[in-house]
Structures are given as structure tokens and as C-alpha cells.
Amino acid sequence: MKITEIFFSLQGETKTVGIPTVFVRLTGCPLRCGYCDSAYAFSGGKNMSVDEVIKNIEKYSTKYVTVTGGEPLAQKEECLLLLKKLCDLDYRVSLETSGAIDISSVDPRVVKIVDIKTPGSTESTKNNFDNIQYLQLYDQVKFVICNQADYDWSKKIVVQFDLIERCDVLFSPSYHDLLPRKLADWIVEDQLPVRFQLQLHKVLWGDVPGK
């Protein structure tokens, strides 16, 4: 499999924010979101076997592993095998995926973080809403909000697919496009039962790779 980087940091998003975590960033992505912060993972990378990846993970003293990209499911067979092996080793595994690729084969022990693309991403037509039926209560869906129109669109999607009842729903301000306070004010004003989140790693270290 092609790997862009394996690094140890604090989880910057999701329900495990702040927890020391190993990140495995796979190379390649079929999407080109306008706010993408990992375009360096679109190409290149290093060829590694699943077992080599696991050996690198074992260097760190944490049981939390996040498999991300790019789009990790673009290397679907290898990614699914890695996820399964990590679960078998009792790691607490999460998968960050765009939701554009079918997730039905992902090991049920994996926490799926599905990024539903807003219109502001320029890739909302790639959303595979069939994936919603495979979400479990412990999974999470994330909306990266670029502006008021994105917020209004996201609210409609939350209602249309009854997401609040299916799993945790996360709203994040796009780092370069929307002031966090604005998004927080909208959520409070509407009494919307979603989790507001910032990207902790960017608050701490800025918009840099490997953090």
C-alpha cells in the first residue's frame, strides 16, 4: 500500500479530541475539495506492506490509531485489511473517509468518521448517501462549514437523513473560510443538537503537515 506518512500527535477532531493517537495517512484521493489540508497526500508516498505499517504503529505507546488520507478507501483492499488487523490487535481504530466510497465492508469494530461534503467544498456531488445506512451509533459524520449557505445546507441534510438519531454529528468551521465564533453562534441560535468542533492540531501548531 502507498503511505504518505505515519506520525504520532494529539487527535485534533472527533469525539476523541486531545487523545494521543497514531495517524496513518494513505496516499491518493479521487476528490479535490477546495479546503483540503492534505493535498500533499494526493501522490507520491512510500510502498509499505500492512505488516510494515503495523510495526511502525507499535513504536508508539497508545492504543488509538486513525487511518486517514487523502482518501484511505481509494486503496480499499489494503485499507480494509489494515483496519481488520489493527482491530484484532485490540487497537481503538477510527477511519476518516470522505464518504464518496462505499463503507459497507469496513470492519464493524472501526469507528467510521464520514465527511459529508458541503457545497463549499466544491465536491458535494460526490457524496454517497447510501453510506448512511451503514452508520452505527458510535460512528460520526462531519460537516466542514465554509459559509452560511453551507450551514443551511448541512442542517437540511441532518434532518433529511435523521442523522442525530443515527450517530454523532460534528460541525467544523473551514479553517481559512469561516470564523469559528460565527458557526458557534449559528448552532446556539438554532439550538441545533450537533457537536461544534475546532481542529485542535491547527489551533496548537498551525496548518502544517504531520501534526
Contacts in CASP RR format, 6 or more apart in sequence:
PFRMAT RR
TARGET T0000
AUTHOR 0000-0000-0000
METHOD contacts of the structure
MODEL  1
MKITEIFFSLQGETKTVGIPTVFVRLTGCPLRCGYCDSAYAFSGGKNMSV
DEVIKNIEKYSTKYVTVTGGEPLAQKEECLLLLKKLCDLDYRVSLETSGA
IDISSVDPRVVKIVDIKTPGSTESTKNNFDNIQYLQLYDQVKFVICNQAD
YDWSKKIVVQFDLIERCDVLFSPSYHDLLPRKLADWIVEDQLPVRFQLQL
HKVLWGDVPGK
1 26 0 8 1.000
1 47 0 8 1.000
1 48 0 8 1.000
1 49 0 8 1.000
1 50 0 8 1.000
1 53 0 8 1.000
1 75 0 8 1.000
1 78 0 8 1.000
1 79 0 8 1.000
1 82 0 8 1.000
2 26 0 8 1.000
2 27 0 8 1.000
2 28 0 8 1.000
2 44 0 8 1.000
2 45 0 8 1.000
2 46 0 8 1.000
2 47 0 8 1.000
2 48 0 8 1.000
2 75 0 8 1.000
3 24 0 8 1.000
3 25 0 8 1.000
3 26 0 8 1.000
3 27 0 8 1.000
3 45 0 8 1.000
3 46 0 8 1.000
3 47 0 8 1.000
3 48 0 8 1.000
3 53 0 8 1.000
4 25 0 8 1.000
4 26 0 8 1.000
4 27 0 8 1.000
4 38 0 8 1.000
4 40 0 8 1.000
4 41 0 8 1.000
4 44 0 8 1.000
4 45 0 8 1.000
4 46 0 8 1.000
4 69 0 8 1.000
4 70 0 8 1.000
5 23 0 8 1.000
5 25 0 8 1.000
5 41 0 8 1.000
5 209 0 8 1.000
5 210 0 8 1.000
6 22 0 8 1.000
6 23 0 8 1.000
6 24 0 8 1.000
6 25 0 8 1.000
6 53 0 8 1.000
6 56 0 8 1.000
6 57 0 8 1.000
7 22 0 8 1.000
7 23 0 8 1.000
7 25 0 8 1.000
7 210 0 8 1.000
7 211 0 8 1.000
8 20 0 8 1.000
8 21 0 8 1.000
8 22 0 8 1.000
8 23 0 8 1.000
8 60 0 8 1.000
8 62 0 8 1.000
9 20 0 8 1.000
9 21 0 8 1.000
9 23 0 8 1.000
9 201 0 8 1.000
9 210 0 8 1.000
9 211 0 8 1.000
10 17 0 8 1.000
10 18 0 8 1.000
10 19 0 8 1.000
10 20 0 8 1.000
10 21 0 8 1.000
10 200 0 8 1.000
10 201 0 8 1.000
10 204 0 8 1.000
11 17 0 8 1.000
11 18 0 8 1.000
11 19 0 8 1.000
11 20 0 8 1.000
11 21 0 8 1.000
11 64 0 8 1.000
11 66 0 8 1.000
11 200 0 8 1.000
12 18 0 8 1.000
12 199 0 8 1.000
12 200 0 8 1.000
12 201 0 8 1.000
13 113 0 8 1.000
13 142 0 8 1.000
13 170 0 8 1.000
13 172 0 8 1.000
13 197 0 8 1.000
13 199 0 8 1.000
13 200 0 8 1.000
14 94 0 8 1.000
14 111 0 8 1.000
14 113 0 8 1.000
14 140 0 8 1.000
14 142 0 8 1.000
14 170 0 8 1.000
14 197 0 8 1.000
15 140 0 8 1.000
15 168 0 8 1.000
15 195 0 8 1.000
16 64 0 8 1.000
16 92 0 8 1.000
16 94 0 8 1.000
17 197 0 8 1.000
17 200 0 8 1.000
18 200 0 8 1.000
19 62 0 8 1.000
19 64 0 8 1.000
20 60 0 8 1.000
20 62 0 8 1.000
20 64 0 8 1.000
21 62 0 8 1.000
21 64 0 8 1.000
21 65 0 8 1.000
21 66 0 8 1.000
22 57 0 8 1.000
22 60 0 8 1.000
22 62 0 8 1.000
22 64 0 8 1.000
22 65 0 8 1.000
22 66 0 8 1.000
23 65 0 8 1.000
23 66 0 8 1.000
23 68 0 8 1.000
23 210 0 8 1.000
24 53 0 8 1.000
24 57 0 8 1.000
24 65 0 8 1.000
24 66 0 8 1.000
24 67 0 8 1.000
24 68 0 8 1.000
24 72 0 8 1.000
24 82 0 8 1.000
25 38 0 8 1.000
25 41 0 8 1.000
25 68 0 8 1.000
25 69 0 8 1.000
25 70 0 8 1.000
26 41 0 8 1.000
26 67 0 8 1.000
26 68 0 8 1.000
26 69 0 8 1.000
26 70 0 8 1.000
26 71 0 8 1.000
26 72 0 8 1.000
26 74 0 8 1.000
26 75 0 8 1.000
26 79 0 8 1.000
27 41 0 8 1.000
27 42 0 8 1.000
27 43 0 8 1.000
27 44 0 8 1.000
27 45 0 8 1.000
27 69 0 8 1.000
27 70 0 8 1.000
27 75 0 8 1.000
28 41 0 8 1.000
28 42 0 8 1.000
28 43 0 8 1.000
28 69 0 8 1.000
28 70 0 8 1.000
28 71 0 8 1.000
28 74 0 8 1.000
28 75 0 8 1.000
29 36 0 8 1.000
29 38 0 8 1.000
29 41 0 8 1.000
29 42 0 8 1.000
29 69 0 8 1.000
29 70 0 8 1.000
29 71 0 8 1.000
29 74 0 8 1.000
29 98 0 8 1.000
30 71 0 8 1.000
30 74 0 8 1.000
30 100 0 8 1.000
30 101 0 8 1.000
30 126 0 8 1.000
31 71 0 8 1.000
31 98 0 8 1.000
31 100 0 8 1.000
31 117 0 8 1.000
31 123 0 8 1.000
31 126 0 8 1.000
32 122 0 8 1.000
32 123 0 8 1.000
33 98 0 8 1.000
33 117 0 8 1.000
33 121 0 8 1.000
33 122 0 8 1.000
33 123 0 8 1.000
34 120 0 8 1.000
34 121 0 8 1.000
34 122 0 8 1.000
34 123 0 8 1.000
35 120 0 8 1.000
35 121 0 8 1.000
35 144 0 8 1.000
35 146 0 8 1.000
35 174 0 8 1.000
35 175 0 8 1.000
35 176 0 8 1.000
35 177 0 8 1.000
37 175 0 8 1.000
37 207 0 8 1.000
38 68 0 8 1.000
38 69 0 8 1.000
38 70 0 8 1.000
38 209 0 8 1.000
40 209 0 8 1.000
41 69 0 8 1.000
41 70 0 8 1.000
42 70 0 8 1.000
48 56 0 8 1.000
50 78 0 8 1.000
50 81 0 8 1.000
50 82 0 8 1.000
50 85 0 8 1.000
53 82 0 8 1.000
54 82 0 8 1.000
54 85 0 8 1.000
54 86 0 8 1.000
54 89 0 8 1.000
57 65 0 8 1.000
57 86 0 8 1.000
57 91 0 8 1.000
63 90 0 8 1.000
63 91 0 8 1.000
63 92 0 8 1.000
64 91 0 8 1.000
64 92 0 8 1.000
64 94 0 8 1.000
65 86 0 8 1.000
65 91 0 8 1.000
65 92 0 8 1.000
65 93 0 8 1.000
65 94 0 8 1.000
66 93 0 8 1.000
66 94 0 8 1.000
66 95 0 8 1.000
66 96 0 8 1.000
67 79 0 8 1.000
67 82 0 8 1.000
67 83 0 8 1.000
67 86 0 8 1.000
67 93 0 8 1.000
67 94 0 8 1.000
67 95 0 8 1.000
67 96 0 8 1.000
68 95 0 8 1.000
68 96 0 8 1.000
69 96 0 8 1.000
71 97 0 8 1.000
71 98 0 8 1.000
71 100 0 8 1.000
71 101 0 8 1.000
72 79 0 8 1.000
72 95 0 8 1.000
72 96 0 8 1.000
72 97 0 8 1.000
73 79 0 8 1.000
73 95 0 8 1.000
73 97 0 8 1.000
73 101 0 8 1.000
73 102 0 8 1.000
73 103 0 8 1.000
74 101 0 8 1.000
76 101 0 8 1.000
76 105 0 8 1.000
79 95 0 8 1.000
80 105 0 8 1.000
80 106 0 8 1.000
80 107 0 8 1.000
83 93 0 8 1.000
83 95 0 8 1.000
83 106 0 8 1.000
83 107 0 8 1.000
83 110 0 8 1.000
84 107 0 8 1.000
86 93 0 8 1.000
87 93 0 8 1.000
87 107 0 8 1.000
87 109 0 8 1.000
87 110 0 8 1.000
92 111 0 8 1.000
93 107 0 8 1.000
93 109 0 8 1.000
93 110 0 8 1.000
93 111 0 8 1.000
94 110 0 8 1.000
94 111 0 8 1.000
94 112 0 8 1.000
94 113 0 8 1.000
95 103 0 8 1.000
95 106 0 8 1.000
95 110 0 8 1.000
95 111 0 8 1.000
95 112 0 8 1.000
95 113 0 8 1.000
96 113 0 8 1.000
96 115 0 8 1.000
97 103 0 8 1.000
97 112 0 8 1.000
97 113 0 8 1.000
97 114 0 8 1.000
97 115 0 8 1.000
98 114 0 8 1.000
98 115 0 8 1.000
98 117 0 8 1.000
98 123 0 8 1.000
98 126 0 8 1.000
99 114 0 8 1.000
99 115 0 8 1.000
99 116 0 8 1.000
99 117 0 8 1.000
99 127 0 8 1.000
99 128 0 8 1.000
99 131 0 8 1.000
100 117 0 8 1.000
100 123 0 8 1.000
100 126 0 8 1.000
100 127 0 8 1.000
100 128 0 8 1.000
101 128 0 8 1.000
102 128 0 8 1.000
102 130 0 8 1.000
102 131 0 8 1.000
103 112 0 8 1.000
103 114 0 8 1.000
103 131 0 8 1.000
103 134 0 8 1.000
104 131 0 8 1.000
104 134 0 8 1.000
106 112 0 8 1.000
106 134 0 8 1.000
108 136 0 8 1.000
111 138 0 8 1.000
111 139 0 8 1.000
111 140 0 8 1.000
112 134 0 8 1.000
112 135 0 8 1.000
112 136 0 8 1.000
112 139 0 8 1.000
112 140 0 8 1.000
113 139 0 8 1.000
113 140 0 8 1.000
113 141 0 8 1.000
113 142 0 8 1.000
114 131 0 8 1.000
114 135 0 8 1.000
114 139 0 8 1.000
114 140 0 8 1.000
114 141 0 8 1.000
114 142 0 8 1.000
115 141 0 8 1.000
115 142 0 8 1.000
115 143 0 8 1.000
115 144 0 8 1.000
116 127 0 8 1.000
116 141 0 8 1.000
116 142 0 8 1.000
116 143 0 8 1.000
116 154 0 8 1.000
116 157 0 8 1.000
117 123 0 8 1.000
117 124 0 8 1.000
117 126 0 8 1.000
117 127 0 8 1.000
117 144 0 8 1.000
118 124 0 8 1.000
118 143 0 8 1.000
118 144 0 8 1.000
118 145 0 8 1.000
118 146 0 8 1.000
118 150 0 8 1.000
118 153 0 8 1.000
118 154 0 8 1.000
119 149 0 8 1.000
119 150 0 8 1.000
119 153 0 8 1.000
120 146 0 8 1.000
120 147 0 8 1.000
120 149 0 8 1.000
120 150 0 8 1.000
120 174 0 8 1.000
121 144 0 8 1.000
121 146 0 8 1.000
124 153 0 8 1.000
129 161 0 8 1.000
132 141 0 8 1.000
132 161 0 8 1.000
132 163 0 8 1.000
132 166 0 8 1.000
135 141 0 8 1.000
135 166 0 8 1.000
135 167 0 8 1.000
136 167 0 8 1.000
137 166 0 8 1.000
137 167 0 8 1.000
138 167 0 8 1.000
139 166 0 8 1.000
139 167 0 8 1.000
139 168 0 8 1.000
140 167 0 8 1.000
140 168 0 8 1.000
140 169 0 8 1.000
140 170 0 8 1.000
141 163 0 8 1.000
141 167 0 8 1.000
141 168 0 8 1.000
141 169 0 8 1.000
141 170 0 8 1.000
142 170 0 8 1.000
142 171 0 8 1.000
142 172 0 8 1.000
143 150 0 8 1.000
143 154 0 8 1.000
143 157 0 8 1.000
143 169 0 8 1.000
143 170 0 8 1.000
143 171 0 8 1.000
143 172 0 8 1.000
144 150 0 8 1.000
144 172 0 8 1.000
144 173 0 8 1.000
144 174 0 8 1.000
145 151 0 8 1.000
145 154 0 8 1.000
145 171 0 8 1.000
145 172 0 8 1.000
145 173 0 8 1.000
145 174 0 8 1.000
145 178 0 8 1.000
145 183 0 8 1.000
146 174 0 8 1.000
146 177 0 8 1.000
146 178 0 8 1.000
147 177 0 8 1.000
147 178 0 8 1.000
148 186 0 8 1.000
150 174 0 8 1.000
151 171 0 8 1.000
151 183 0 8 1.000
151 186 0 8 1.000
154 171 0 8 1.000
155 190 0 8 1.000
155 192 0 8 1.000
157 163 0 8 1.000
158 164 0 8 1.000
158 169 0 8 1.000
158 192 0 8 1.000
158 194 0 8 1.000
163 169 0 8 1.000
164 193 0 8 1.000
164 194 0 8 1.000
168 195 0 8 1.000
169 193 0 8 1.000
169 194 0 8 1.000
169 195 0 8 1.000
170 194 0 8 1.000
170 195 0 8 1.000
170 197 0 8 1.000
171 183 0 8 1.000
171 187 0 8 1.000
171 192 0 8 1.000
171 194 0 8 1.000
171 195 0 8 1.000
171 196 0 8 1.000
171 197 0 8 1.000
172 183 0 8 1.000
172 196 0 8 1.000
172 197 0 8 1.000
172 198 0 8 1.000
172 199 0 8 1.000
173 179 0 8 1.000
173 180 0 8 1.000
173 182 0 8 1.000
173 183 0 8 1.000
173 198 0 8 1.000
175 199 0 8 1.000
175 202 0 8 1.000
175 207 0 8 1.000
176 207 0 8 1.000
180 198 0 8 1.000
183 196 0 8 1.000
184 196 0 8 1.000
186 192 0 8 1.000
187 194 0 8 1.000
187 196 0 8 1.000
201 211 0 8 1.000
202 211 0 8 1.000
204 211 0 8 1.000
205 211 0 8 1.000
END
